Amino acid sequence: MGTPESAREPCPDRILDDVGSAFGMGAVGGSAFHFLKGIYNSPNSAHLSGGTQAVRMNAPRIGGGFAVWGGLFSTFDCALVYARQKEDPWNSILSGAATGGLLSMRQGINATARSAIVGGVLLALIEGAGIMINKFSALQQQKEQLFMEDAASASAPYGVPMGQVFGQVVPETSEAGSGSWFGGLFGNGKKKESEDKSGSKTQILESFDAPPVPTYEF
């Protein structure tokens, strides 16, 4: 029962997914570790064969141990999700403690308690690191967004919008709509009112054709 906020698989599929991932992690890591250890402990004439034999003997065991741990952890996690009806870091912490305690139950009460504490603390550290990484990434995204906004505002110097030359006079729009580009082209021939300093209004009639210029040639 995974919540929409969870990026993991839903619970029935999560168990198998974690088992496979844990087995692969343990097998690969165990193979690398025991191969190098086998090469180091083998005689001079059998380094490669010794490393290969160490991998065959130990890698499946380590992969199986990781798979058991991952399967138990996912089982407890899904049980807590079903019981609490939500997913949060407490589910992982409690699941780690329960898994560590269950795997050490045959060694006695003291070993069970120690393993449970170690498992809970380990998962708490992992969850805390994940939360810090998420917060840091979110902070970096906010900084990048603010930087982009500042760069966009800085691209318009002195408050001049982009595409406008500094010092260019923007024509004011009139009530008749002649401030637009098309209005400037087809606005000739209309009456315009201008007011001088004395406050009197004069009307100027503009025509499309200029008056003829008199000449004195005969």
Summary of the structure (lengths in Angstrom):
residues: 218
radius of gyration: 39.8
end to end distance: 105.4
largest distance: 132.1
contacts: 510
relative contact order: 0.06
helix: 65%
strand: 5%
